[in-house]
Amino acid sequence: METTAGAGSPHGSACKNDLTMADTTVPLHRKRLADQVADRLMSMIAEGVWQPGDRLPPEPELMKQFQVGRSSIREAVGALSLIGLVTVRPGQGTHVAPFSAGDQRRSIGLLGIGRDKIRELVEARLELECTIVRLAAARATTEDLETIREAHLSLRIALQNGESPIAQDLAFHLAVAGACHNSVLIRFLKEMRQPIRSWMEQKARHSWGYDRVFEQHETIITAIEHGNGATAEQALKSHLHATSERLVTAILTDG
């Protein structure tokens, strides 16, 4: 598989191998393209295709490699930058951030970002979604509530059928965000989509990860339906706190 990631590394290597670009194409399907690109980039970093300090290929090369548009590449790189896996320097390109050998062996979803960074993500998500859910309780329309309920029902069906609940879980939180009717807050949450999805994937690996999520979501919905912002915010806090500490510990001790 060809990459040109080493072009900007501290050692000045031009590429990791000499295979043709035809061998590097990665057809993508099912998940959102940007999520798939982010997943693959994280996997390649974990596998050592790119080392700390290495420069990722420029956008045109990544677009050809993954067969996607520029917006998907930028969204994926932005997501990795948000969780600290890469650094984007104007005029210098995108580089893999430093991490330890031990970090490289950890679960891909929140690879190598460290305890402090993980806790920062938890804190940022909590603050953002608390604001969102409080506004949703005040502004949700009948249509918004129907969308939230549909996502909620889909989650229950997935759990009952033993299927992955991640897409439905994410859809629920995005539906609640839509009900806040604040385009800036909605965009902020979408910017965090990749780390939130990775968080959900990690949670799904544990038997306790989704044992009470449906009930917790139900409490949030009820508060929104009654227009009670304070109760909705408290329910959201309880929901996110329910597994956060256990999950942080599990992620940091994995591998």
SEDRENLUM-297003 format. One line per 2 residues: number of its first residue (from 1); for each residue x, y, z of N, C-alpha, C. Coordinates in Angstrom, 1 decimal, decimal comma. Example, Ala and Ser with C-alpha at 12.3 -4.5 7.8 and 13.67 -1.06 7.14 Angstrom:
BEGIN
1 = 13,2 -5,7 7,8 12,3 -4,5 7,8 13,2 -3,3 7,8; 12,8 -2,2 7,1 13,7 -1,1 7,1 12,9 0,0 7,9
//
This chain:
BEGIN
1 = 0,8 -1,2 0,0 0,0 0,0 0,0 0,9 1,2 0,0; 0,7 2,2 -1,0 1,5 3,3 -1,1 1,0 4,4 -0,2
3 = 2,0 5,1 0,5 1,7 6,3 1,2 2,8 7,3 0,9; 2,6 8,5 1,1 3,6 9,5 0,9 3,7 10,3 2,2
5 = 3,4 9,6 3,3 3,2 10,3 4,6 4,5 10,8 5,2; 5,7 10,2 4,8 6,9 10,6 5,4 7,5 11,8 4,9
7 = 6,9 12,5 3,9 7,5 13,6 3,3 7,9 14,7 4,2; 7,1 14,9 5,3 7,4 16,0 6,2 7,9 15,5 7,5
9 = 8,4 14,3 7,6 8,8 13,8 8,9 10,1 14,4 9,3; 10,5 14,3 10,6 11,8 14,9 11,0 13,0 14,2 10,3
11 = 12,8 13,0 9,8 13,9 12,3 9,2 14,0 12,6 7,7; 13,0 13,3 7,2 13,0 13,7 5,8 12,6 12,6 4,8
13 = 12,1 11,5 5,3 11,8 10,4 4,3 10,6 10,8 3,4; 10,8 10,4 2,1 9,8 10,9 1,1 8,5 10,1 1,1
15 = 8,7 8,8 1,4 7,5 7,9 1,4 7,8 6,6 2,2; 6,7 5,9 2,6 6,9 4,7 3,4 7,1 3,5 2,5
17 = 6,7 3,5 1,3 7,0 2,4 0,4 6,8 2,9 -1,0; 7,1 2,0 -2,0 7,1 2,4 -3,4 6,0 1,7 -4,3
19 = 4,9 1,3 -3,6 3,8 0,8 -4,4 3,0 1,8 -5,1; 2,3 1,5 -6,1 1,6 2,4 -6,9 0,3 3,0 -6,2
21 = -0,1 4,1 -6,7 -1,3 4,7 -6,1 -2,5 3,8 -6,3; -2,5 3,0 -7,4 -3,7 2,1 -7,6 -3,8 1,1 -6,5
23 = -2,7 0,8 -5,8 -2,8 -0,2 -4,7 -3,3 0,4 -3,4; -3,4 1,8 -3,4 -3,8 2,4 -2,2 -5,3 2,8 -2,1
25 = -6,0 2,6 -3,1 -7,4 3,0 -3,1 -8,2 2,2 -2,0; -9,0 2,9 -1,3 -9,7 2,2 -0,2 -11,2 2,5 -0,4
27 = -11,9 1,7 -1,1 -13,4 1,9 -1,3 -14,1 2,0 0,0; -15,0 2,9 0,1 -15,7 3,2 1,4 -17,2 3,0 1,2
29 = -17,9 2,5 2,3 -19,3 2,3 2,2 -19,9 2,2 3,6; -21,2 2,2 3,7 -22,0 2,1 4,9 -21,9 3,3 5,8
31 = -20,8 3,5 6,6 -20,7 4,7 7,5 -20,6 6,0 6,6; -20,8 7,1 7,3 -20,5 8,4 6,6 -19,1 8,3 6,1
33 = -18,8 8,9 5,0 -17,5 8,9 4,4 -16,4 9,5 5,2; -16,7 10,6 5,8 -15,7 11,3 6,7 -15,4 10,4 7,9
35 = -16,4 9,7 8,5 -16,1 8,8 9,6 -15,2 7,6 9,1; -15,5 7,1 7,9 -14,7 6,0 7,5 -13,3 6,4 7,2
37 = -13,1 7,6 6,6 -11,7 8,1 6,4 -11,0 8,3 7,7; -11,7 8,9 8,7 -11,1 9,1 10,0 -10,7 7,8 10,6
39 = -11,6 6,8 10,5 -11,2 5,4 11,1 -10,0 4,9 10,4; -9,9 5,0 9,1 -8,8 4,4 8,4 -7,5 5,1 8,7
41 = -7,6 6,4 8,7 -6,4 7,2 9,1 -5,9 6,8 10,5; -6,8 6,7 11,4 -6,4 6,3 12,8 -5,8 4,9 12,8
43 = -6,3 4,0 12,0 -5,8 2,6 11,9 -4,4 2,6 11,3; -4,2 3,5 10,3 -2,9 3,5 9,6 -1,8 4,1 10,6
45 = -2,2 5,1 11,4 -1,3 5,6 12,4 -1,0 4,5 13,5; -2,0 3,8 13,9 -1,8 2,7 14,9 -0,9 1,6 14,3
47 = -1,1 1,3 13,0 -0,3 0,3 12,4 1,1 0,7 12,1; 1,4 2,0 12,3 2,8 2,4 12,1 3,1 2,9 10,7
49 = 2,0 3,0 9,8 2,2 3,5 8,5 2,8 4,9 8,6; 2,3 5,7 9,5 2,9 7,0 9,8 3,3 7,0 11,2
51 = 4,5 7,5 11,4 5,0 7,7 12,8 4,8 9,1 13,3; 5,0 9,3 14,6 4,9 10,6 15,2 5,8 11,6 14,5
53 = 5,3 12,7 14,1 6,1 13,7 13,4 6,0 13,6 11,9; 5,5 12,4 11,4 5,4 12,3 9,9 4,3 13,2 9,4
55 = 4,5 13,6 8,2 3,5 14,5 7,5 2,6 13,6 6,7; 1,3 13,8 6,8 0,3 13,1 6,0 0,3 13,6 4,6
57 = -0,1 12,7 3,6 -0,1 13,2 2,2 -1,0 14,4 2,1; -0,8 15,2 1,1 -1,7 16,3 0,8 -3,1 15,9 0,5
59 = -4,0 16,8 0,6 -5,4 16,5 0,3 -5,7 15,8 -1,0; -5,1 16,3 -2,1 -5,4 15,6 -3,4 -5,0 14,1 -3,4
61 = -3,9 13,8 -2,8 -3,5 12,4 -2,7 -4,4 11,6 -1,8; -4,9 12,2 -0,7 -5,8 11,5 0,2 -7,2 11,3 -0,5
63 = -7,6 12,3 -1,3 -8,8 12,2 -2,0 -8,8 11,0 -3,0; -7,6 10,8 -3,7 -7,5 9,7 -4,6 -7,4 8,4 -3,9
65 = -6,7 8,4 -2,8 -6,5 7,1 -2,0 -7,8 6,6 -1,5; -8,6 7,5 -0,9 -9,9 7,1 -0,3 -11,1 7,2 -1,2
67 = -10,9 7,8 -2,4 -11,9 7,9 -3,4 -13,1 8,8 -2,8; -12,8 9,9 -2,2 -13,8 10,7 -1,6 -13,5 12,2 -2,0
69 = -14,4 13,1 -1,7 -14,2 14,5 -2,0 -13,4 15,2 -0,9; -13,1 16,4 -1,2 -12,2 17,2 -0,3 -12,9 17,5 1,0
71 = -14,2 17,7 1,0 -14,9 17,9 2,3 -14,8 16,8 3,3; -14,9 15,5 2,8 -14,7 14,4 3,6 -13,3 14,3 4,2
73 = -12,3 14,6 3,4 -11,0 14,6 3,9 -10,8 15,6 5,0; -11,3 16,8 4,7 -11,1 17,9 5,7 -11,8 17,6 7,0
75 = -13,0 17,0 6,9 -13,8 16,7 8,1 -13,1 15,6 8,9; -12,5 14,6 8,2 -11,8 13,5 8,9 -10,6 14,0 9,6
77 = -9,8 14,8 8,9 -8,6 15,4 9,5 -8,9 16,3 10,6; -10,0 17,1 10,5 -10,4 18,0 11,6 -10,8 17,2 12,8
79 = -11,4 16,1 12,6 -11,8 15,2 13,8 -10,6 14,7 14,5; -9,6 14,3 13,7 -8,3 13,7 14,3 -7,5 14,9 15,0
81 = -7,6 16,1 14,4 -7,0 17,2 15,1 -7,7 17,5 16,4; -9,0 17,4 16,4 -9,7 17,7 17,6 -9,3 16,9 18,8
83 = -9,1 15,6 18,5 -8,7 14,7 19,6 -7,2 14,5 19,8; -6,5 15,3 19,1 -5,0 15,4 19,3 -4,2 14,4 18,6
85 = -4,7 13,7 17,6 -3,9 12,7 16,9 -3,0 13,3 15,9; -3,5 14,4 15,3 -2,7 15,1 14,3 -2,6 16,6 14,6
87 = -1,7 17,3 14,1 -1,6 18,7 14,2 -1,6 19,3 12,8; -2,4 20,3 12,6 -2,5 21,0 11,3 -1,8 22,3 11,4
89 = -0,7 22,5 10,6 0,0 23,7 10,7 -0,1 24,5 9,3; -0,6 25,7 9,3 -0,7 26,4 8,1 0,6 26,5 7,3
91 = 0,6 26,1 6,1 1,8 26,2 5,3 2,8 25,0 5,5; 2,5 24,2 6,5 3,4 23,0 6,8 2,7 21,7 6,7
93 = 1,4 21,7 6,5 0,7 20,4 6,3 0,2 19,9 7,6; -0,2 18,6 7,6 -0,8 17,9 8,7 0,2 16,8 9,1
95 = 0,6 16,8 10,4 1,6 15,9 11,0 1,0 15,0 12,1; 1,5 13,8 12,2 1,0 12,9 13,3 1,6 13,5 14,6
97 = 0,8 13,6 15,6 1,2 14,1 16,9 2,0 13,1 17,6; 2,9 13,5 18,6 3,7 12,6 19,4 2,8 11,7 20,2
99 = 3,1 10,5 20,4 2,5 9,6 21,3 3,5 8,4 21,6; 3,3 7,7 22,7 4,2 6,7 23,1 3,9 5,4 22,4
101 = 4,9 4,5 22,5 4,7 3,1 21,9 3,6 2,4 22,5; 3,4 2,6 23,8 2,3 2,0 24,5 0,9 2,5 24,0
103 = 0,9 3,8 23,7 -0,4 4,4 23,1 -0,7 3,8 21,8; 0,3 3,4 21,0 0,1 2,9 19,7 -0,6 1,6 19,7
105 = -0,5 0,9 20,8 -1,2 -0,4 20,9 -2,6 -0,3 21,5; -3,0 0,8 21,9 -4,3 1,0 22,5 -5,5 0,9 21,4
107 = -6,7 0,9 21,9 -7,8 0,8 21,0 -7,8 2,0 20,1; -8,1 1,8 18,8 -8,0 2,8 17,8 -8,9 4,0 18,1
109 = -10,1 3,8 18,6 -11,1 4,9 18,7 -10,6 6,1 19,4; -9,9 6,0 20,5 -9,3 7,1 21,2 -7,8 6,9 21,4
111 = -7,2 6,5 20,3 -5,8 6,2 20,3 -4,8 7,3 20,8; -4,1 6,9 21,9 -2,9 7,7 22,2 -3,1 9,2 22,6
113 = -4,3 9,6 22,9 -4,5 11,0 23,2 -4,2 11,3 24,7; -4,1 10,3 25,5 -3,7 10,6 26,9 -4,9 10,8 27,8
115 = -4,7 10,6 29,1 -5,7 10,8 30,1 -6,3 12,2 30,1; -5,4 13,2 30,1 -5,9 14,6 30,2 -6,8 14,9 29,0
117 = -6,4 14,5 27,8 -7,1 14,8 26,6 -8,5 14,1 26,6; -8,5 12,9 27,0 -9,8 12,2 27,1 -10,8 12,9 28,1
119 = -10,2 13,3 29,2 -11,1 14,0 30,2 -11,5 15,3 29,7; -10,7 16,0 28,9 -11,1 17,2 28,3 -12,3 17,0 27,3
121 = -12,2 15,9 26,6 -13,3 15,6 25,6 -14,6 15,3 26,4; -14,5 14,6 27,5 -15,7 14,3 28,3 -16,3 15,6 28,8
123 = -15,4 16,5 29,3 -15,8 17,8 29,9 -16,5 18,6 28,8; -15,8 18,7 27,6 -16,3 19,5 26,5 -17,7 19,0 26,0
125 = -17,8 17,7 25,9 -19,1 17,1 25,5 -20,2 17,4 26,5; -19,9 17,3 27,8 -20,8 17,5 28,8 -21,3 18,9 28,8
127 = -20,4 19,9 28,7 -20,8 21,3 28,7 -21,6 21,6 27,5; -21,2 21,1 26,3 -21,9 21,4 25,1 -23,3 20,8 25,1
129 = -23,4 19,6 25,4 -24,7 18,9 25,3 -25,7 19,4 26,4; -25,1 19,8 27,6 -26,0 20,4 28,6 -26,7 21,6 28,1
131 = -25,9 22,5 27,4 -26,5 23,7 26,9 -27,5 23,4 25,8; -27,2 22,4 25,0 -28,1 22,0 23,9 -29,4 21,5 24,4
133 = -29,3 20,6 25,4 -30,5 19,9 25,9 -31,4 20,9 26,6; -30,8 21,9 27,3 -31,6 22,9 28,0 -32,4 23,8 27,0
135 = -31,7 24,2 25,9 -32,4 24,9 24,8 -33,4 24,1 24,1; -33,1 22,8 23,9 -34,1 21,9 23,3 -35,4 21,8 24,0
137 = -35,3 21,8 25,4 -36,5 21,8 26,2 -37,3 23,0 26,0; -36,7 24,1 25,7 -37,5 25,4 25,5 -37,9 25,6 24,1
139 = -37,3 24,9 23,1 -37,6 25,3 21,7 -38,1 24,1 20,9; -38,1 22,9 21,4 -38,4 21,8 20,5 -39,8 21,9 20,0
141 = -40,0 21,6 18,7 -41,3 21,6 18,0 -41,8 20,2 18,0; -43,1 20,1 17,6 -43,7 18,7 17,5 -42,9 17,9 16,6
143 = -42,4 18,4 15,5 -41,6 17,7 14,5 -40,3 17,2 15,2; -39,7 18,1 15,9 -38,4 17,8 16,6 -38,6 16,6 17,5
145 = -39,7 16,7 18,3 -40,0 15,6 19,3 -40,2 14,3 18,5; -40,9 14,3 17,4 -41,1 13,1 16,6 -39,7 12,5 16,1
147 = -38,8 13,4 15,7 -37,5 12,9 15,2 -36,7 12,3 16,4; -36,8 12,9 17,5 -36,1 12,4 18,7 -36,7 11,0 19,1
149 = -38,0 10,9 19,1 -38,6 9,7 19,4 -38,3 8,6 18,4; -38,2 8,9 17,2 -37,9 7,9 16,1 -36,5 7,4 16,4
151 = -35,5 8,3 16,7 -34,2 7,8 17,0 -34,2 6,9 18,2; -34,9 7,3 19,2 -35,0 6,6 20,5 -35,6 5,2 20,2
153 = -36,6 5,1 19,4 -37,2 3,8 19,1 -36,3 2,9 18,4; -35,5 3,5 17,4 -34,5 2,8 16,7 -33,4 2,2 17,6
155 = -33,1 3,0 18,6 -32,1 2,5 19,6 -32,6 1,2 20,3; -33,9 1,3 20,7 -34,5 0,2 21,4 -34,5 -1,1 20,6
157 = -34,9 -0,9 19,3 -34,9 -2,0 18,4 -33,6 -2,6 18,2; -32,6 -1,8 18,0 -31,2 -2,3 17,9 -30,7 -3,1 19,1
159 = -31,0 -2,6 20,3 -30,6 -3,2 21,5 -31,4 -4,6 21,6; -32,7 -4,6 21,3 -33,4 -5,8 21,4 -33,0 -6,9 20,5
161 = -32,5 -6,4 19,3 -32,1 -7,4 18,3 -30,6 -7,8 18,4; -30,0 -7,2 19,4 -28,5 -7,5 19,6 -27,6 -6,9 18,6
163 = -28,1 -5,8 17,9 -27,3 -5,2 16,9 -26,5 -4,0 17,5; -25,6 -3,5 16,8 -24,8 -2,4 17,2 -25,7 -1,2 17,4
165 = -25,7 -0,5 18,5 -26,6 0,6 18,8 -26,0 2,0 18,5; -24,8 2,0 17,9 -24,0 3,2 17,8 -24,6 4,2 16,9
167 = -25,0 3,8 15,7 -25,6 4,8 14,8 -26,9 5,4 15,4; -27,7 4,6 16,1 -28,9 5,0 16,7 -28,7 6,0 17,9
169 = -27,7 5,6 18,7 -27,3 6,4 19,8 -26,8 7,8 19,3; -26,0 7,8 18,3 -25,5 9,1 17,8 -26,7 9,9 17,1
171 = -27,6 9,2 16,5 -28,7 9,9 15,9 -29,6 10,5 16,9; -29,7 9,9 18,1 -30,5 10,5 19,2 -29,9 11,8 19,6
173 = -28,6 11,8 19,9 -28,0 13,0 20,3 -28,0 14,1 19,3; -27,9 13,8 18,0 -28,0 14,8 17,0 -29,4 15,3 16,8
175 = -30,4 14,4 17,1 -31,8 14,9 17,0 -32,1 15,9 18,1; -31,6 15,6 19,3 -31,7 16,5 20,4 -31,1 17,9 20,0
177 = -29,9 17,8 19,4 -29,2 19,0 19,0 -30,0 19,8 18,0; -30,6 19,1 17,1 -31,5 19,8 16,1 -32,6 20,6 16,8
179 = -33,1 20,0 17,9 -34,2 20,7 18,6 -33,8 21,9 19,3; -32,5 22,2 19,4 -32,1 23,4 20,2 -32,2 24,7 19,2
181 = -32,3 24,4 17,9 -32,4 25,5 16,9 -31,3 26,6 17,1; -30,1 26,1 17,3 -29,0 27,0 17,3 -27,9 26,4 16,4
183 = -27,8 27,0 15,2 -26,9 26,4 14,2 -25,4 26,3 14,6; -25,0 27,3 15,5 -23,6 27,2 15,9 -23,4 26,0 16,9
185 = -24,3 25,8 17,8 -24,2 24,7 18,7 -24,3 23,4 18,0; -25,2 23,3 17,0 -25,3 22,1 16,2 -24,0 21,8 15,5
187 = -23,4 22,8 14,9 -22,1 22,6 14,2 -21,0 22,2 15,2; -21,0 22,8 16,4 -20,0 22,4 17,3 -20,1 20,9 17,6
189 = -21,4 20,4 17,8 -21,6 19,0 18,1 -21,2 18,1 17,0; -21,5 18,6 15,8 -21,1 17,8 14,6 -19,6 17,7 14,4
191 = -18,9 18,8 14,8 -17,4 18,8 14,8 -16,9 17,7 15,7; -17,6 17,4 16,8 -17,2 16,4 17,8 -17,7 15,0 17,4
193 = -18,3 14,9 16,3 -19,0 13,7 15,9 -18,1 12,5 16,0; -16,8 12,6 15,4 -15,9 11,5 15,4 -15,5 11,0 16,8
195 = -15,0 11,9 17,7 -14,7 11,4 19,0 -15,9 10,9 19,8; -17,1 11,5 19,6 -18,3 11,0 20,2 -18,6 9,6 19,8
197 = -18,5 9,4 18,4 -18,8 8,0 17,9 -17,7 7,0 18,4; -16,5 7,4 18,5 -15,4 6,6 19,0 -15,7 6,2 20,4
199 = -16,2 7,2 21,2 -16,6 7,0 22,6 -17,7 5,9 22,7; -18,7 6,0 21,8 -19,8 5,1 21,8 -19,3 3,7 21,4
201 = -18,4 3,6 20,5 -17,8 2,3 20,1 -17,1 1,6 21,2; -16,3 2,4 22,0 -15,6 1,9 23,1 -16,6 1,4 24,2
203 = -17,7 2,2 24,4 -18,7 1,8 25,3 -19,4 0,5 25,0; -19,6 0,3 23,7 -20,3 -0,9 23,2 -19,5 -2,1 23,4
205 = -18,2 -2,0 23,7 -17,4 -3,2 23,9 -17,6 -3,8 25,2; -18,2 -3,1 26,1 -18,4 -3,6 27,5 -19,9 -3,9 27,8
207 = -20,1 -5,0 28,6 -21,4 -5,4 28,9 -22,2 -4,4 29,6; -21,6 -3,5 30,3 -22,3 -2,5 31,1 -22,5 -1,2 30,2
209 = -21,9 -1,2 29,1 -21,9 0,1 28,3 -23,2 0,6 27,9; -24,2 -0,3 27,5 -25,5 0,1 27,0 -26,6 -0,5 27,9
211 = -26,3 -0,9 29,1 -27,3 -1,6 29,9 -28,4 -0,7 30,3; -28,2 0,6 30,4 -29,2 1,5 30,9 -29,4 2,8 30,0
213 = -28,8 2,7 28,8 -28,8 3,9 28,0 -30,3 4,2 27,5; -31,0 3,2 27,1 -32,4 3,5 26,7 -33,2 4,2 27,7
215 = -33,1 3,7 29,0 -33,9 4,3 30,1 -33,4 5,7 30,3; -32,1 6,0 30,2 -31,5 7,3 30,4 -32,0 8,3 29,4
217 = -32,0 7,8 28,1 -32,5 8,6 27,0 -34,0 9,0 27,2; -34,8 8,0 27,7 -36,2 8,2 28,0 -36,4 9,4 29,0
219 = -35,6 9,4 30,0 -35,7 10,5 31,0 -35,4 11,8 30,4; -34,4 11,9 29,5 -34,1 13,1 28,8 -35,2 13,6 27,9
221 = -35,8 12,6 27,2 -36,9 13,0 26,3 -38,1 13,5 27,1; -38,5 12,8 28,2 -39,6 13,3 29,0 -39,4 14,7 29,5
223 = -38,2 15,0 29,9 -38,0 16,4 30,4 -38,1 17,4 29,2; -37,6 17,0 28,0 -37,7 17,9 26,9 -39,2 18,1 26,5
225 = -40,0 17,0 26,5 -41,4 17,1 26,2 -42,2 18,0 27,2; -41,7 18,0 28,4 -42,4 18,8 29,4 -41,8 20,2 29,5
227 = -40,8 20,5 28,6 -40,3 21,9 28,6 -39,5 22,2 29,8; -39,0 21,2 30,5 -38,2 21,4 31,7 -36,7 21,4 31,5
229 = -36,1 22,5 31,2 -34,7 22,6 30,9 -33,8 22,1 32,0; -34,1 22,5 33,2 -33,2 22,1 34,3 -33,2 20,6 34,5
231 = -34,4 20,0 34,4 -34,5 18,5 34,6 -33,8 17,8 33,4; -34,0 18,3 32,2 -33,4 17,8 31,0 -31,8 17,8 31,1
233 = -31,3 18,9 31,6 -29,9 19,1 31,8 -29,4 18,1 32,8; -30,1 17,9 33,9 -29,6 17,0 34,9 -29,7 15,6 34,4
235 = -30,7 15,2 33,7 -30,8 13,9 33,1 -29,7 13,6 32,1; -29,3 14,6 31,3 -28,2 14,5 30,4 -26,9 14,3 31,2
237 = -26,7 15,1 32,2 -25,5 14,9 33,0 -25,4 13,5 33,6; -26,5 13,0 34,2 -26,5 11,7 34,8 -26,2 10,7 33,7
239 = -26,7 10,8 32,5 -26,5 9,9 31,4 -25,0 9,8 31,1; -24,4 11,0 30,9 -23,0 11,0 30,5 -22,0 10,5 31,6
241 = -22,4 10,9 32,8 -21,6 10,5 34,0 -21,7 9,0 34,3; -22,8 8,4 33,9 -23,1 7,0 34,3 -21,9 6,1 33,9
243 = -21,3 6,3 32,8 -20,3 5,3 32,4 -18,9 6,0 32,1; -18,9 7,3 32,2 -17,7 8,1 31,8 -16,4 7,6 32,6
245 = -16,5 7,6 33,9 -15,3 7,2 34,7 -14,9 5,8 34,4; -15,9 4,9 34,3 -15,5 3,5 34,1 -14,9 3,3 32,7
247 = -15,4 4,1 31,7 -15,0 4,0 30,4 -13,6 4,6 30,2; -13,3 5,7 30,8 -12,0 6,3 30,8 -11,0 5,4 31,3
249 = -11,3 4,7 32,5 -10,3 3,8 33,0 -10,1 2,6 32,1; -11,2 2,1 31,5 -11,1 0,9 30,6 -10,3 1,3 29,3
251 = -10,5 2,5 28,8 -9,7 2,9 27,6 -8,2 3,0 27,9; -7,9 3,6 29,0 -6,5 3,9 29,4 -5,8 2,6 29,9
253 = -6,5 1,6 30,2 -5,8 0,4 30,7 -5,9 -0,7 29,6; -6,6 -0,4 28,5 -6,7 -1,4 27,4 -5,4 -1,6 26,7
255 = -5,1 -2,9 26,2 -3,9 -3,1 25,4 -2,7 -3,2 26,3
//
